[in-house]
Amino acid sequence: MHYQYPPVDYIEPVYRPPSEANSLILQVTNGCSRNYCTYCEMYTDPQKKFKPKQQDQVLQEIIRCSEQLNGVRRVFLGDGDAMVLSFKRLKAILEAIRQYLPSVTRVSAYALPSNLQNKTVEQLQELHSLGLSLIYVGAESGDDEVLKCINKGETYESTRDALLKARQAGIKTSVMLINGIGGTRFSKQHALNSARLINEVQPEYLATLVLFFRNGSERLVEGYGGDFTPLNQIQLFQEMELFLSNLQLEKTIFRSDHASNYLVLKGVLNRDLDSMLQQLHKAIHAPDKVFLRSNSARSF
């Protein structure tokens, strides 16, 4: 549908999780407040320099959306980490969504663990009561050495504590990990410590993608002191097999279907664990008997 005046004034490019494809994207910040992670190319464009959007502008855009859109069910707060905003500002945004877009049943956002830690459980509970029901956390790894090398600014402990705080507040979590981000040197400890992290926090959703670059891996390699050897296809499957086989989850929806993945895995863990491990076993030992994406199909 064409609008005479766009409901939201976006600063391109705009990123959102795949599951938010049908959501209204409210860009409450531009870029990412950290933006030092060596694996991430999302907010490197000059126009994506981090800056919170003026609160009055956000509120006017919500009103505009209420006038031009009907039946909005889901809202995603962009860009990279809307949770960096103060509790007061987030509360005002959620209250405005509730007032002007009453059909909304879910509000979600990306979140850095450090920005969750900057808010109390009581504040997060109040944000949840106003509609914030899901946060996406790019943990990337549960291994402290890997996290240091990729300049994540987090540790196993800080990530775990933030996710548990969100859980205590009633906010669901979707955790992302990166297959291959430790290279050959740290592959085993990356898999094992990532599994340990996920077992502790028991997220509602878990997803993995494969390490990839559009513009070259120089920053990542530099973070590893020049000593980084990427995993080949079989090694990626072996790392995933080790990770999955060490999970002890109650009811976590798992997706490994990002365009970067050679092998698509979907299910509920640990209910469907055996089936996934069988697929990985075939991919490792009989790759001609399982569907794998070609490199051309993995182009971005």
C-alpha positions as a Markdown table, in Angstrom:
| # | Residue | x | y | z |
|---|---|---|---|---|
| 1 | Met | 0.0 | 0.0 | 0.0 |
| 2 | His | 1.3 | 3.5 | -0.9 |
| 3 | Tyr | 1.2 | 6.2 | 1.8 |
| 4 | Gln | 1.3 | 9.9 | 1.1 |
| 5 | Tyr | 3.4 | 10.3 | 4.2 |
| 6 | Pro | 5.4 | 7.3 | 5.4 |
| 7 | Pro | 4.3 | 6.2 | 8.8 |
| 8 | Val | 7.9 | 6.0 | 10.0 |
| 9 | Asp | 10.9 | 8.0 | 8.8 |
| 10 | Tyr | 13.5 | 5.2 | 8.4 |
| 11 | Ile | 17.3 | 5.7 | 8.2 |
| 12 | Glu | 18.3 | 2.9 | 5.9 |
| 13 | Pro | 19.3 | 0.1 | 6.0 |
| 14 | Val | 16.9 | -1.3 | 8.6 |
| 15 | Tyr | 17.5 | -4.7 | 10.1 |
| 16 | Arg | 15.2 | -6.9 | 12.0 |
| 17 | Pro | 15.0 | -10.6 | 12.9 |
| 18 | Pro | 13.5 | -13.0 | 10.3 |
| 19 | Ser | 10.5 | -13.7 | 12.6 |
| 20 | Glu | 9.6 | -10.0 | 12.5 |
| 21 | Ala | 8.9 | -9.9 | 8.8 |
| 22 | Asn | 5.3 | -9.0 | 9.3 |
| 23 | Ser | 5.9 | -6.6 | 12.2 |
| 24 | Leu | 5.7 | -2.8 | 12.2 |
| 25 | Ile | 9.3 | -1.7 | 12.6 |
| 26 | Leu | 9.5 | 1.4 | 14.9 |
| 27 | Gln | 13.0 | 2.8 | 14.6 |
| 28 | Val | 13.6 | 4.2 | 18.0 |
| 29 | Thr | 17.3 | 4.4 | 17.6 |
| 30 | Asn | 19.6 | 4.5 | 14.6 |
| 31 | Gly | 22.4 | 1.9 | 14.6 |
| 32 | Cys | 24.0 | 0.1 | 17.5 |
| 33 | Ser | 25.3 | 1.7 | 20.7 |
| 34 | Arg | 28.3 | -0.5 | 20.8 |
| 35 | Asn | 29.2 | -1.4 | 17.2 |
| 36 | Tyr | 32.7 | -2.7 | 17.9 |
| 37 | Cys | 32.1 | -6.4 | 17.5 |
| 38 | Thr | 34.5 | -7.6 | 14.9 |
| 39 | Tyr | 32.1 | -10.1 | 13.2 |
| 40 | Cys | 29.2 | -7.7 | 12.6 |
| 41 | Glu | 28.7 | -5.7 | 9.4 |
| 42 | Met | 25.2 | -4.5 | 10.1 |
| 43 | Tyr | 25.8 | -1.0 | 11.3 |
| 44 | Thr | 29.1 | 0.0 | 9.6 |
| 45 | Asp | 27.5 | 2.4 | 7.0 |
| 46 | Pro | 28.3 | 6.0 | 7.8 |
| 47 | Gln | 24.6 | 6.9 | 8.0 |
| 48 | Lys | 24.2 | 4.2 | 10.7 |
| 49 | Lys | 26.2 | 6.1 | 13.4 |
| 50 | Phe | 24.4 | 5.5 | 16.7 |
| 51 | Lys | 21.9 | 8.0 | 17.9 |
| 52 | Pro | 18.6 | 7.7 | 19.7 |
| 53 | Lys | 15.7 | 9.1 | 17.8 |
| 54 | Gln | 14.0 | 12.2 | 19.3 |
| 55 | Gln | 11.3 | 11.0 | 21.6 |
| 56 | Asp | 8.8 | 13.5 | 20.2 |
| 57 | Gln | 9.5 | 12.1 | 16.7 |
| 58 | Val | 8.9 | 8.5 | 17.8 |
| 59 | Leu | 5.6 | 9.4 | 19.5 |
| 60 | Gln | 4.4 | 11.3 | 16.4 |
| 61 | Glu | 5.3 | 8.3 | 14.2 |
| 62 | Ile | 3.3 | 6.0 | 16.5 |
| 63 | Ile | 0.3 | 8.4 | 16.1 |
| 64 | Arg | 0.9 | 8.5 | 12.3 |
| 65 | Cys | 0.9 | 4.7 | 12.2 |
| 66 | Ser | -2.4 | 4.6 | 14.1 |
| 67 | Glu | -3.9 | 6.9 | 11.4 |
| 68 | Gln | -2.6 | 5.1 | 8.4 |
| 69 | Leu | -2.3 | 1.4 | 9.4 |
| 70 | Asn | -5.1 | -1.0 | 10.5 |
| 71 | Gly | -4.8 | -4.0 | 12.7 |
| 72 | Val | -1.1 | -3.9 | 13.6 |
| 73 | Arg | -0.5 | -7.0 | 15.7 |
| 74 | Arg | 3.3 | -6.9 | 16.3 |
| 75 | Val | 5.8 | -4.1 | 16.7 |
| 76 | Phe | 9.6 | -4.4 | 16.6 |
| 77 | Leu | 11.6 | -1.7 | 18.2 |
| 78 | Gly | 14.7 | -1.0 | 16.1 |
| 79 | Asp | 17.6 | -0.6 | 15.5 |
| 80 | Gly | 20.4 | -2.7 | 17.0 |
| 81 | Asp | 19.6 | -2.4 | 20.7 |
| 82 | Ala | 16.5 | -0.3 | 21.6 |
| 83 | Met | 17.0 | -1.5 | 25.2 |
| 84 | Val | 19.8 | 1.0 | 25.5 |
| 85 | Leu | 17.1 | 3.7 | 26.0 |
| 86 | Ser | 16.3 | 4.6 | 29.5 |
| 87 | Phe | 13.5 | 2.9 | 31.3 |
| 88 | Lys | 11.6 | 6.2 | 31.3 |
| 89 | Arg | 11.8 | 6.6 | 27.5 |
| 90 | Leu | 10.9 | 2.9 | 26.8 |
| 91 | Lys | 7.9 | 3.2 | 29.2 |
| 92 | Ala | 6.6 | 6.2 | 27.3 |
| 93 | Ile | 7.0 | 4.4 | 23.9 |
| 94 | Leu | 5.2 | 1.3 | 25.1 |
| 95 | Glu | 2.4 | 3.4 | 26.7 |
| 96 | Ala | 2.0 | 5.3 | 23.4 |
| 97 | Ile | 1.8 | 1.9 | 21.5 |
| 98 | Arg | -0.8 | 0.7 | 23.9 |
| 99 | Gln | -2.8 | 4.0 | 23.5 |
| 100 | Tyr | -2.6 | 4.5 | 19.8 |
| 101 | Leu | -2.2 | 0.9 | 18.5 |
| 102 | Pro | -4.5 | -1.1 | 20.8 |
| 103 | Ser | -4.5 | -4.1 | 18.4 |
| 104 | Val | -0.8 | -4.8 | 19.1 |
| 105 | Thr | -0.3 | -8.1 | 21.0 |
| 106 | Arg | 3.5 | -8.3 | 21.0 |
| 107 | Val | 6.4 | -5.8 | 21.2 |
| 108 | Ser | 9.9 | -7.0 | 20.7 |
| 109 | Ala | 13.5 | -5.6 | 20.4 |
| 110 | Tyr | 17.1 | -6.5 | 20.0 |
| 111 | Ala | 19.0 | -6.2 | 23.3 |
| 112 | Leu | 22.6 | -6.2 | 24.4 |
| 113 | Pro | 23.1 | -8.1 | 27.7 |
| 114 | Ser | 24.7 | -4.9 | 29.2 |
| 115 | Asn | 21.6 | -2.9 | 28.5 |
| 116 | Leu | 19.4 | -5.4 | 30.3 |
| 117 | Gln | 21.8 | -5.2 | 33.2 |
| 118 | Asn | 21.3 | -1.4 | 33.4 |
| 119 | Lys | 17.6 | -2.0 | 34.3 |
| 120 | Thr | 16.2 | -3.5 | 37.4 |
| 121 | Val | 14.0 | -6.6 | 37.5 |
| 122 | Glu | 11.1 | -4.3 | 38.6 |
| 123 | Gln | 11.7 | -2.0 | 35.7 |
| 124 | Leu | 11.8 | -4.9 | 33.2 |
| 125 | Gln | 8.6 | -6.3 | 34.8 |
| 126 | Glu | 6.9 | -3.0 | 34.2 |
| 127 | Leu | 8.0 | -2.9 | 30.6 |
| 128 | His | 6.7 | -6.4 | 30.2 |
| 129 | Ser | 3.3 | -5.4 | 31.7 |
| 130 | Leu | 3.2 | -2.6 | 29.0 |
| 131 | Gly | 3.7 | -5.1 | 26.2 |
| 132 | Leu | 7.4 | -5.8 | 25.8 |
| 133 | Ser | 7.2 | -9.6 | 25.6 |
| 134 | Leu | 10.2 | -10.7 | 23.6 |
| 135 | Ile | 13.9 | -9.7 | 23.3 |
| 136 | Tyr | 16.5 | -11.0 | 20.8 |
| 137 | Val | 19.9 | -11.4 | 22.3 |
| 138 | Gly | 22.9 | -12.1 | 20.1 |
| 139 | Ala | 25.0 | -14.0 | 22.6 |
| 140 | Glu | 27.2 | -15.3 | 19.7 |
| 141 | Ser | 29.2 | -17.6 | 22.1 |
| 142 | Gly | 29.3 | -18.8 | 25.6 |
| 143 | Asp | 33.1 | -18.9 | 25.7 |
| 144 | Asp | 34.9 | -16.1 | 27.3 |
| 145 | Glu | 38.0 | -16.4 | 25.1 |
| 146 | Val | 35.9 | -16.2 | 22.0 |
| 147 | Leu | 33.9 | -13.3 | 23.3 |
| 148 | Lys | 37.1 | -11.4 | 24.1 |
| 149 | Cys | 38.6 | -12.0 | 20.6 |
| 150 | Ile | 35.4 | -10.8 | 18.8 |
| 151 | Asn | 35.3 | -7.7 | 21.1 |
| 152 | Lys | 31.8 | -8.5 | 22.2 |
| 153 | Gly | 32.0 | -6.5 | 25.4 |
| 154 | Glu | 30.3 | -9.4 | 27.3 |
| 155 | Thr | 31.3 | -12.5 | 29.2 |
| 156 | Tyr | 29.6 | -15.8 | 29.9 |
| 157 | Glu | 28.5 | -14.5 | 33.2 |
| 158 | Ser | 27.2 | -11.1 | 32.0 |
| 159 | Thr | 25.2 | -12.8 | 29.2 |
| 160 | Arg | 23.8 | -15.4 | 31.6 |
| 161 | Asp | 22.8 | -12.9 | 34.2 |
| 162 | Ala | 21.1 | -10.6 | 31.8 |
| 163 | Leu | 19.1 | -13.5 | 30.2 |
| 164 | Leu | 18.1 | -14.8 | 33.6 |
| 165 | Lys | 17.0 | -11.3 | 34.6 |
| 166 | Ala | 14.7 | -11.0 | 31.6 |
| 167 | Arg | 13.3 | -14.4 | 32.4 |
| 168 | Gln | 12.6 | -13.3 | 36.0 |
| 169 | Ala | 10.8 | -10.3 | 34.6 |
| 170 | Gly | 8.6 | -12.5 | 32.4 |
| 171 | Ile | 10.1 | -11.4 | 29.1 |
| 172 | Lys | 10.7 | -14.2 | 26.7 |
| 173 | Thr | 14.2 | -14.5 | 25.1 |
| 174 | Ser | 15.4 | -15.5 | 21.7 |
| 175 | Val | 19.2 | -16.3 | 21.8 |
| 176 | Met | 21.4 | -16.3 | 18.7 |
| 177 | Leu | 24.7 | -18.2 | 18.5 |
| 178 | Ile | 27.2 | -18.2 | 15.6 |
| 179 | Asn | 28.5 | -21.5 | 14.3 |
| 180 | Gly | 32.2 | -21.3 | 13.5 |
| 181 | Ile | 32.9 | -18.0 | 15.2 |
| 182 | Gly | 35.8 | -19.5 | 17.2 |
| 183 | Gly | 37.6 | -20.9 | 14.2 |
| 184 | Thr | 39.4 | -24.2 | 14.4 |
| 185 | Arg | 41.4 | -23.1 | 17.5 |
| 186 | Phe | 38.4 | -22.5 | 19.8 |
| 187 | Ser | 35.7 | -24.7 | 18.1 |
| 188 | Lys | 35.4 | -27.3 | 20.9 |
| 189 | Gln | 35.3 | -24.8 | 23.8 |
| 190 | His | 32.9 | -22.5 | 21.8 |
| 191 | Ala | 30.5 | -25.4 | 21.4 |
| 192 | Leu | 30.7 | -26.7 | 24.9 |
| 193 | Asn | 30.5 | -23.4 | 26.7 |
| 194 | Ser | 27.7 | -22.2 | 24.4 |
| 195 | Ala | 25.7 | -25.3 | 25.4 |
| 196 | Arg | 26.4 | -24.7 | 29.0 |
| 197 | Leu | 25.1 | -21.1 | 28.7 |
| 198 | Ile | 21.9 | -22.2 | 26.9 |
| 199 | Asn | 21.3 | -25.0 | 29.5 |
| 200 | Glu | 21.5 | -22.4 | 32.3 |
| 201 | Val | 19.2 | -19.8 | 30.8 |
| 202 | Gln | 16.7 | -22.2 | 29.1 |
| 203 | Pro | 15.5 | -19.6 | 26.5 |
| 204 | Glu | 12.2 | -19.9 | 24.8 |
| 205 | Tyr | 13.9 | -19.6 | 21.4 |
| 206 | Leu | 17.3 | -20.5 | 20.1 |
| 207 | Ala | 18.9 | -19.9 | 16.7 |
| 208 | Thr | 22.2 | -20.4 | 15.0 |
| 209 | Leu | 23.8 | -19.0 | 11.9 |
| 210 | Val | 27.1 | -19.7 | 10.2 |
| 211 | Leu | 29.9 | -17.1 | 10.4 |
| 212 | Phe | 29.9 | -15.1 | 7.1 |
| 213 | Phe | 31.2 | -11.8 | 5.7 |
| 214 | Arg | 30.1 | -9.7 | 2.8 |
| 215 | Asn | 33.0 | -7.3 | 3.1 |
| 216 | Gly | 35.9 | -9.4 | 4.3 |
| 217 | Ser | 37.0 | -10.9 | 7.6 |
| 218 | Glu | 40.0 | -8.6 | 8.3 |
| 219 | Arg | 38.6 | -7.2 | 11.6 |
| 220 | Leu | 37.7 | -10.6 | 12.9 |
| 221 | Val | 41.1 | -12.0 | 12.1 |
| 222 | Glu | 42.8 | -9.1 | 13.7 |
| 223 | Gly | 40.9 | -9.7 | 16.9 |
| 224 | Tyr | 42.3 | -13.2 | 17.0 |
| 225 | Gly | 45.8 | -11.8 | 16.6 |
| 226 | Gly | 46.0 | -13.0 | 13.0 |
| 227 | Asp | 45.6 | -16.6 | 14.1 |
| 228 | Phe | 42.1 | -17.5 | 12.8 |
| 229 | Thr | 41.4 | -20.5 | 10.5 |
| 230 | Pro | 37.7 | -20.7 | 9.5 |
| 231 | Leu | 35.9 | -24.0 | 9.8 |
| 232 | Asn | 35.1 | -25.9 | 6.6 |
| 233 | Gln | 31.7 | -27.4 | 6.0 |
| 234 | Ile | 32.3 | -30.7 | 7.7 |
| 235 | Gln | 33.9 | -28.9 | 10.7 |
| 236 | Leu | 30.9 | -26.7 | 11.0 |
| 237 | Phe | 28.7 | -29.7 | 11.2 |
| 238 | Gln | 30.9 | -31.4 | 13.8 |
| 239 | Glu | 30.9 | -28.2 | 15.9 |
| 240 | Met | 27.1 | -28.1 | 15.7 |
| 241 | Glu | 26.9 | -31.8 | 16.6 |
| 242 | Leu | 29.0 | -31.3 | 19.7 |
| 243 | Phe | 26.9 | -28.3 | 20.7 |
| 244 | Leu | 23.5 | -29.9 | 20.3 |
| 245 | Ser | 24.6 | -33.2 | 21.9 |
| 246 | Asn | 25.4 | -31.3 | 25.1 |
| 247 | Leu | 22.1 | -29.4 | 25.4 |
| 248 | Gln | 19.6 | -30.3 | 28.2 |
| 249 | Leu | 16.6 | -28.2 | 27.4 |
| 250 | Glu | 13.0 | -28.4 | 28.5 |
| 251 | Lys | 11.1 | -26.8 | 25.7 |
| 252 | Thr | 13.1 | -24.5 | 23.5 |
| 253 | Ile | 12.1 | -23.8 | 19.9 |
| 254 | Phe | 15.3 | -24.2 | 17.8 |
| 255 | Arg | 15.9 | -22.8 | 14.3 |
| 256 | Ser | 19.1 | -23.1 | 12.3 |
| 257 | Asp | 17.5 | -21.9 | 9.0 |
| 258 | His | 19.3 | -18.6 | 8.4 |
| 259 | Ala | 20.5 | -18.2 | 4.8 |
| 260 | Ser | 24.1 | -18.7 | 6.0 |
| 261 | Asn | 23.4 | -22.3 | 7.1 |
| 262 | Tyr | 24.3 | -25.2 | 4.8 |
| 263 | Leu | 22.0 | -27.6 | 6.7 |
| 264 | Val | 18.6 | -26.5 | 7.8 |
| 265 | Leu | 17.6 | -27.8 | 11.3 |
| 266 | Lys | 14.3 | -27.1 | 13.0 |
| 267 | Gly | 12.5 | -28.4 | 16.0 |
| 268 | Val | 11.9 | -28.3 | 19.7 |
| 269 | Leu | 14.8 | -29.2 | 22.0 |
| 270 | Asn | 15.4 | -31.6 | 23.5 |
| 271 | Arg | 12.3 | -33.3 | 22.1 |
| 272 | Asp | 13.7 | -33.4 | 18.5 |
| 273 | Leu | 17.3 | -33.7 | 19.4 |
| 274 | Asp | 17.8 | -37.3 | 18.1 |
| 275 | Ser | 16.4 | -36.4 | 14.7 |
| 276 | Met | 18.7 | -33.4 | 14.4 |
| 277 | Leu | 21.7 | -35.4 | 15.4 |
| 278 | Gln | 20.9 | -38.0 | 12.8 |
| 279 | Gln | 20.7 | -35.3 | 10.1 |
| 280 | Leu | 24.1 | -33.9 | 11.2 |
| 281 | His | 25.6 | -37.4 | 11.2 |
| 282 | Lys | 24.4 | -37.9 | 7.6 |
| 283 | Ala | 25.8 | -34.4 | 6.7 |
| 284 | Ile | 29.2 | -35.4 | 8.1 |
| 285 | His | 29.5 | -38.9 | 6.9 |
| 286 | Ala | 27.1 | -39.1 | 3.8 |
| 287 | Pro | 26.6 | -35.5 | 2.6 |
| 288 | Asp | 25.2 | -36.9 | -0.7 |
| 289 | Lys | 22.2 | -38.3 | 1.2 |
| 290 | Val | 21.1 | -35.0 | 2.8 |
| 291 | Phe | 20.0 | -31.7 | 1.3 |
| 292 | Leu | 22.6 | -29.0 | 1.7 |
| 293 | Arg | 22.5 | -25.5 | 0.4 |
| 294 | Ser | 25.0 | -24.6 | -2.3 |
| 295 | Asn | 27.3 | -21.7 | -1.9 |
| 296 | Ser | 25.3 | -19.8 | -4.5 |
| 297 | Ala | 22.1 | -20.4 | -2.5 |
| 298 | Arg | 23.9 | -19.0 | 0.5 |
| 299 | Ser | 24.8 | -15.7 | -1.3 |
| 300 | Phe | 23.6 | -12.6 | 0.5 |
